[in-house]
Amino acid sequence: MSENNNLIEKQWYVVNTYSSHENKVKENLIRRVESMNLKDYIFRIIVAEHEVPVMKNGMPTGKTKMKNLYPGYVFIEMIMTDEAWYMVRNTPGVTGFIGSSGGGAKPFPVTREQIEPVLKRMGMFDADMYNNYEVGDLVRILTGSFEGSEGKIVSIDSELGEVSISTIFFGRPTSINVKFSEIEKI
């Protein structure tokens, strides 16, 4: 590996896979990262799943199952070196990278604005995500009883991981506190 790799930042990439094979691809990638000693170049591998209640005749059964938010896609945080790129695209089940024009061209990374809602829906967020938000920013609430509501950030408490938002509820301005992981910038 060249010394120039230290200057390259880790970024998020999205790979295609066959629908319903996402977890198998994730396991294959994790094994290959270990066996090919690429732990310094491939960091997180995510299948964007969340728990949903199992329904029978329109009623919840008390059981839950995992539902994939993005069928056919696996998210990878990595430093795009030749070796890491080769390993990922040649992993069984990977059909290609999103943002690659083919012909040996490396893919473009996913922007922070695009990956942030995916990470937040998974309950994952990095401390540097706070840097992208300021008092006065317009945001949308992703989960909970105010899901889909929009409002303006009034205050940010990074120690508690909460944001105070002013929104309109029943025609009146209302201030609510939500977890930072439950909002996205509009």
N, C-alpha and C positions, 0 to 999 in steps of 0.2 A: 504494500500500500504506500502511496506517495505521501510526503509530508504535507502537501497542499490540502489533503483531506481535512486537516485540523481547521482550516479556514472555512470549510463548508458547514452550514448549519443543518441540523436535523429538521426535516419537513415531513408533512403528511402526503401520502400518495394513496390512490385507490386502485385496486386490482379487480378485474372481472373474474368470476368463477361461475360454474354451473349453479343454478338456483338449488338450494337445499344442500349444497356441498360446502358452504362457507366454513363451518366448524372443522370439517375434515381438512380443508386447505389451511386453516389457521394452525391446526396440529402439525401438519406437514411442514409449514414454514418454521414453527418453533423448533422442531427437531432439526431442520436443516441449518438454522441459525447456530444451534449448539454444535452440530457435527462439523460445520464449515468454519467455526470460530469467527462469526460475524456479529457477536454481541456488542461490539463497539460501533456498529453501523446500523443495526436494526434494533429498535427499542421497544415499541409497543405494536401489537397486532390485535386488531379489534374486529369482532363481528358485532354489529349494532343490533343487539337483541334487548327486549324488555319483557317483563312478566305480564301476562294477561290472564284474566279469569277464564276458566273453561265453562262454557254455557251448555245447558241441555234443556231443550224446549223453552228457550228464552230465559231460563233461570240459571244463576250461578250455582255450580256444583260444590264450591268450596275448594276446588283444585285450581292450579294455575299451570300454564305452559309458557314456553318461551316463544316469542314472535319476533321475526327478523324485520327491522325497520327498513332495510335496504337489501332485499333479496338479490343475490348474485354479485355482491360486493364485499370486499374485505379492505379495511383501512389499515395502513402501515405507516408508522412513524420511523423514518430512516434517513441516513445520509446516503445520497445517491452516488455511490462509487460504481465503477465497472463491475466489481466482484458482487456487490450487493444486488445490483440491478440484474445481473446474469442469474444469480441464485433464485431471486423471486420469480422472474419470468419463466424459469425452467422448473419450477415446483409443480408436481402433479396437481392438476385441477385448476391452475391459474391459466386463464385464456388470454390475458393481456392486461396492460395498464391503461387506465383512463388518462387521456391527455397525451397519448403517444401517437405520433403520426405513422409509426411503423418504419420499416426500412432501416432499423438499427438506431433510430433516433430515441434518445431518452425522453421519458414523459415529463410533463410540467407538474410541479407540486400543486396540491390543493391549497387555496388561500386560507388564511386564518379565519376569515369571515365565513367561509364555506364549511370548515371542519368544526368550528366552535359549537354550533347547534347540535351536531352529531355527538360530540364529546359530552355536552351538557345533558343530553337525553340519556346518556349512559351513566350519568352521575359522576363524570370525570371533569375536572377542570384544573388548570394550571394557574399558579399565582400571577403569571404575566397576562392572563386574560383580563384581570382587573385594570390593567393599563389601557385597555381599549375602550373603557367606559368612563364617562364623566357625568357630573351633575348636569342635568338639562338634556341629556341624550334621550331620544325616543326609543322605547323598547316594547317588545311583545312578550307576554307571559306564556310559557310553554306548557305548564302543567298545573293541576290543582283546580280549585273552584273558579278561579279567574282566568283559566286557560283561554287564549285567544284575545284577551283584553290588551289594549295598548295604553301606554302612559309615558310620563316623563320622569326620569330619575331625579329624586329630591335629595337623597343622601346615599352614601356607600359606606358600609362597615365591613372592611376586608377581614378584620379579626373574627367576626361572627359569620362571615360569608353571606351577609344579607344586604339587600338593597331596598330602600324605601321609594315607592313609586306613587305618583299622583295620577289617578285615572278617573274616568267618569263612570259612576255606578248609579243606576236609576236616575240619570239626569243631573247628578250632583257630583262635584269633585270629591274624591275619596282618596285618602292616603292608606296604602297597604304595604306591609313588609313581606318580601318574598326572598327565598334563597337565591343567591347569585346564579346557581346552576339552573334556575327555572326561567331565565330571561334570555332573549336574543335581541340584538340591535336591529332596528328597522332601517 
